[in-house]
Amino acid sequence: MRVGLLRERLTAALETAMRNREADAIALTADRTKAMAVALAGMPEDAEVEIDALELPTRAAATVLGFHPEHVRRLIRTGRLRARRIGGDYRVLVDDLWPLIEARHREPGRRRLRARR
């Protein structure tokens, strides 16, 4: 898919979520859009990319997740986040960030209620 077309689709998805006016849907869509936008940063509009193959270095993955880069490396080393090593850094597939992003948008009360019991 062309980078320009992918950016247009991401923008349209975010606009649709904002028209929906559900805070959770907007936040989740914004986080997903942010992850994809960071992965596409610096790429020319006419470049061809495979969505499944989009990767981020550790620092960029940390930015997307709102974590410190060392925390992301810890997640990788403990097996909670898949990545491949290239030189002295890791590369994380954008698709592998989805579970961590979605975990932020689950009902927070459910987790707290279970812990209190």
C-alpha positions, 0 to 999 in steps of 0.5 A: 500500500502507498504511504500516502493512501495509508495516511489518508485512511488513518486520518479518516479512521480518526475522523470517524472515531471523533464523530462517534463521540465515544471517548474510549473509541477516540482514545484507542483510535488515536493511539493506533493512529499514533503508532502507525504515524510514527512507523511511517514518519519520514517515508515519502508519500509514494513509497510502498509499504506492507502494513504487517511489516512496519517496525519501530526501533525501541525508542519509537516504540517507547514513545508510542506506548508512553514508556521509557525505552529501558522499560520496553527493552525489559518487556522484550527481554522478559518475553512480554513483547516480541522483537528482533535484534538488529545491531545493538537495538531491537525492532518491534512490529507495530502489530505487536504493540496492539495488545499493550495499547488495547490494555490501556483502554480496557475497563480500569474498574474491572481490574481494580475490583478483582484485586480488592476481593 
